[in-house]
Amino acid sequence: MDIRIGNGYDVHALAEGLPLWLGGIQIESPIGCIAHSDGDVAIHALCDALLGALALGDIGKHFPDTSDEFAGIDSKILLARVMELINAEGWHVINADITIAMQRPKLAPYIIPMRECLSEIMEISPARVSVKATTTEKLGFVGRSEGCEVYAVVLLGREDDLIFG
């Protein structure tokens, strides 16, 4: 089996009165991400990890924030389109690991729904999708609730006649 690892990172500023979407789930919150799309920073980092694993560029290359086509778009659609690219190349997701750094609100009640939502789009078991949430102990822009940042790592696999070497 041929394998590839991808790493993704994204950050969005937060503001009062905006909806907060993370991992495809709307989170009850007085603050949300400022963005051209729906601002789902978790899906954006995941897309970058998937694209990076195959050296296909980043989310901005495929879905530029200067395009009216993507204004307000549901990031689940972006993830589905990235998965089409991945699958067209003969690859599948083995697992994904996502870490969300956000001071507030508390995300624990949303972790399982996020895992289920993301796994459905990627067509893998929720057991293969890890979503973790952390604060930064009130340090930095995350700790001051000025922004949210997400790190994502994916492992892709493809059956191949090539043996490592």
C-alpha positions in Angstrom: 0.0 0.0 0.0 1.2 3.5 -0.9 0.6 6.1 1.9 0.7 9.8 2.2 0.5 12.2 5.2 -0.9 15.7 5.0 -0.8 18.5 7.5 -3.3 21.4 7.6 -3.6 24.6 9.6 -6.2 27.4 9.5 -7.1 30.3 11.6 -10.0 32.7 11.6 -10.8 35.9 13.6 -13.9 35.8 15.8 -16.6 38.4 16.1 -19.8 38.8 18.1 -23.1 38.0 16.4 -21.7 35.6 13.7 -22.7 31.9 13.4 -20.0 29.5 14.5 -19.5 26.4 12.4 -16.9 23.8 13.3 -16.5 20.3 11.8 -19.7 20.8 9.9 -21.8 21.4 13.0 -23.3 24.7 14.0 -22.1 25.5 17.6 -24.3 27.5 20.0 -22.1 30.6 20.6 -22.3 34.4 20.8 -19.2 34.6 18.6 -18.4 33.1 15.2 -15.7 33.2 12.5 -15.2 36.1 10.2 -14.8 34.5 6.7 -15.7 34.6 3.0 -17.3 31.2 3.4 -19.3 29.9 6.4 -15.9 30.1 8.3 -15.7 26.4 9.3 -12.0 26.6 10.3 -11.9 22.9 11.2 -13.0 21.8 7.7 -10.7 24.3 6.1 -7.7 22.9 8.0 -8.9 19.3 7.1 -9.1 20.3 3.4 -5.6 21.7 3.5 -4.3 18.5 5.1 -6.0 16.4 2.4 -4.8 18.5 -0.5 -1.3 18.7 1.0 -1.0 15.0 1.3 -1.2 14.8 -2.5 0.7 18.1 -3.2 -2.5 19.6 -4.8 -2.0 23.0 -3.3 -4.2 24.5 -0.6 -7.8 25.4 -0.1 -7.3 29.0 -1.4 -6.0 27.6 -4.7 -9.1 25.5 -5.2 -11.7 27.8 -3.6 -10.4 31.4 -3.6 -11.8 33.9 -1.2 -11.9 36.4 -4.0 -14.6 34.4 -5.9 -18.3 35.2 -5.5 -19.0 31.5 -6.2 -17.7 30.7 -2.7 -19.2 33.6 -0.8 -21.0 32.1 2.2 -20.6 28.5 0.9 -21.2 25.6 3.3 -17.7 24.2 4.0 -19.1 20.7 3.9 -19.5 21.3 0.1 -15.8 22.2 -0.1 -14.8 19.1 1.8 -16.9 17.0 -0.5 -15.2 18.5 -3.5 -11.8 17.9 -2.0 -12.8 14.3 -1.4 -13.8 14.0 -5.1 -10.2 15.1 -6.0 -8.7 12.6 -3.6 -10.8 9.7 -4.8 -10.3 10.6 -8.4 -6.6 10.0 -7.8 -7.3 6.6 -6.4 -6.7 7.6 -2.7 -8.8 7.0 0.4 -8.6 8.5 3.9 -7.2 6.0 6.4 -7.6 8.5 9.3 -7.8 12.1 10.3 -6.8 13.9 13.5 -8.1 17.4 14.1 -7.2 19.7 17.0 -9.3 22.9 17.6 -7.8 25.6 19.8 -10.6 27.9 21.0 -11.0 29.6 24.4 -14.8 29.6 24.3 -17.4 28.2 23.9 -16.7 24.7 25.3 -16.8 22.2 22.5 -17.0 18.8 24.3 -20.8 18.4 23.6 -20.1 18.8 19.8 -17.1 16.4 19.4 -19.1 13.3 18.5 -21.5 15.1 16.1 -18.4 16.6 14.4 -16.7 13.2 14.0 -19.9 11.8 12.6 -20.4 14.6 10.1 -16.8 14.6 8.9 -16.7 10.8 8.6 -19.9 10.8 6.5 -18.5 13.2 4.0 -15.1 11.4 3.8 -16.9 8.0 3.7 -15.0 6.5 6.6 -16.0 5.2 10.0 -16.2 7.8 12.8 -13.6 5.7 14.6 -11.1 7.0 12.0 -11.8 10.7 12.7 -10.4 12.2 15.9 -11.6 15.7 16.9 -10.1 17.3 20.0 -10.7 20.7 21.5 -8.3 22.7 23.7 -7.9 26.2 25.1 -4.7 28.1 25.2 -5.1 28.8 28.9 -6.1 32.4 28.1 -2.8 33.0 26.3 -2.5 34.7 22.9 -5.2 35.6 20.4 -7.0 32.3 21.0 -6.9 32.8 24.7 -8.3 36.3 24.3 -11.2 34.9 22.2 -10.0 36.9 19.2 -9.6 33.9 17.0 -9.8 30.1 16.5 -7.1 28.0 15.1 -7.2 24.4 13.9 -4.5 21.8 13.2 -5.3 18.7 11.1 -3.3 15.7 10.0 -4.5 13.0 7.6 -3.2 9.7 6.4 -4.2 8.6 2.9 -3.7 5.2 1.4 -3.8 3.7 -2.1 -3.5 0.1 -3.2 -0.5 0.1 -5.5 1.7 -2.3 -7.3 4.7 -0.4 -6.0 6.6 -1.8 -3.0 8.3 0.7 -0.8 11.8 1.5 -2.0 
